[in-house]
Amino acid sequence: MDALGLARLQFALTTSFHFLFVLLTIGLVTVVAVMQTRATLTGGAVHLRMTRFWGRLYVVNYAMGIATGIVMEFQFGLNWSGLSEFAGDVFGAPLAVETLVAFFLESTFLGLWIFGWDRLNRWAHLALIWLVALTAYASAVWIMVANGFLQHPVGYEVHDGVLRLVDLGALLTNPTFTVAVAHLVFGALTVAGVFVTGVSAWHFLRRTAEVDFFRRSLRTGVWTTALATPFLIGAGFGQFPVIAQFQPGKTEAAGPVGGAGLGVMIQIGFTLFLVSWLTLPLLWRDRVTRWRPVLWLMVIGVPLPFAAAILGWLLRELGRQPWLVYGLLRTEDALSPVDAGGMLTSLIAFAGVFLVLAVADWVVIARLAARGPDPESAPAPVSPLVPAL
Amino acid sequence: MVEAFWVALLGLLVAGYFALAGFDYGVALVVRFTGRDEPARRRVLRAMTPYFLGNEVWLVAAVGVLFGAFPRLEGELLSGHHGAVVVLLVGLVLFTVAVQLRDGGWWDVPLIGGALLVSVSWGLLLADVLGGPGWLWAVGVTALFSLHGAVFLVWRLSGPLRARALRCARWLLAPVAVFAALTVPTTGPVPVPAFGWAAVLAVLLLGAAWVALRGEAFGWAFVATAAVCALPVLAVFGARDVVGSEVMAHAGTLAPLAWIALGVAPLVLVFQWATWRMSRAAR
């Protein structure tokens, strides 16, 4: 494989890893924020314990999200310097806003939330998790603004062979951004809903003593999935007219992988929509918690929305080829002047490190999830980052 | 005018990253010399972890500004030093994950290994940009971050752990001063007066740190080593005319970005300050 192929493979791999973690981050932080809101409003001990338990899984997942995000940010300049040379004035702006407004603030807020536990006023602490959620969504918005520009460039003029930004507002109303970001956000919520459902179902299969805790968690998970999936599907199909207008032939350009991926993604989306709505009546008197085959399906289903999200992402990005900036800059013309050996080394280094750390992170999440919530009398800190008092 | 704002903001973010994240890496580098057993190592690391998220994002913001406001520089800088940047990123990923997930001794491999890769590759990058010998900067920056981490621990810990961190810091002061002095004659063609003054200032600050450690003014010693960590960044900005307007984005990009940055900057400073304040109360 030449340097171009290696660089593309590297981008696809690192983005996919990053995407797996940020999806759950965005979805789960919303669920945790709702749980903490109920805990703060009602003062209920079970809601507070739920916030801590699911919050801990969220924080561990975030660890890998931030690490892979750093690589994503550097990778444009590292391997695709032609992109910043040609389109940096336009494409760089939303990315800069993302890092300043979202990434920087999100991490600072999250740090305060982690260390403010039991130290801050409970309303201030609640405000922090909503600020974390808000900045996480802002992050998704600005990244998708940047990506929407690559799919359908707007708001620019060409001067001396490079792009200049003339209308930031056009980037924000770009049709390849608006519908796609809605699809992404509801996808993240679906991921979180299915995750919370699956972990709760696992505890019922293990005949947990924490019946009330996981009964409520399971309901939260099923309702989140049921409410998110109709909008997820709507925003998914809402993209077809946009694609037909601006990127006709996208599915063909994505090749057999992208085309088959589209079908599987749609199947998974409809399946999750159907089963979540079929489960809603079973929540009555918690019947579903005694129906083991259904509980098993809930556990097995956890990877499905992740897989669908990766397939959708592959279609979106492969279908843009051979363009990096659609109609303006070819992918091959944006490649940095780096030889294939250097590209191969970095590909192996990133892929190896990501794979090992992602597995380690998932093992930690699985262990914490399987261990269940802390006893009410002795709650452990929400993150290993917290100093013992 | 707008150009000067962006150069100043980029300088501030990178200098802030070195001064703050420098002690994150330093604490990891000296943790095995400071904490003899697992409970002690946990105490050592958890002196640093409350600041970790807030510290690392300075780099993220700096690269964001680099991309948005200096697009022509960003691609050239990163792709031009492909190998060193890849090593830096691998180190950052290992360190970032290990800090947040560490629940036992074996995580120290990615933790300390990551910190080492990060400091070595920053040394190599600085040497590359300034035209100095790579090995000197790799060793020097690693020693500098270790010193900064040790001084931070002296400030934040107490009892026998503080005593051991203090021994580490005393050990490291002289080698770092030698490194600062050696950079001047070995660095390539740079405007020597400015660069030489930076080295003189570094040595003076290290002397001040030594005095502060002796006088048990540990907070001031930390301020001094933080300033030494930020100095190489200022030296790069002073010695190399890296940020001319030809690498910058056009005014159509810079103007809206500047408004957003101006709006966010006070928020960031307030919440970073809040992090320090809350952790101080918890000590």
Interface residues (C-beta under 8 A of the other chain):
Chain A: V59 V60 Y62 A63 M64 I66 A67 T68 G69 I70 V71 E73 F74 F76 G77 L78 N79 W80 S81 G82 L83 S84 E85 G88 D89 V90 G92 A93 L95 A96 V97 E98 T99 L100 V101 F103 F104 L105 S107 T108 F109 L110 G111 L112 I114 F115 G116 R119 L120 H159 R164 L165 V166 L168 S336 P337 V338 G342 T345 S346 A349 F350 V353 F354 L357 A360 D361 V364 S383 P384 L385 V386 P387 A388 L389
Chain B: R42 R43 R46 A47 T49 P50 Y51 F52 L53 G54 E56 V57 W58 L59 V60 A61 V63 G64 V65 L66 F67 G68 A69 P71 R72 E74 G75 E76 L77 L78 S79 H82 G83 V85 V86 L89 V90 L92 V93 L94 T96 V97 V99 Q100 L101 R102 D103 P110 A249 H250 G252 T253 P256 L257 I260 A261 V264 L267 V268 F271 Q272 A274 T275 M278 S279 A281 A282
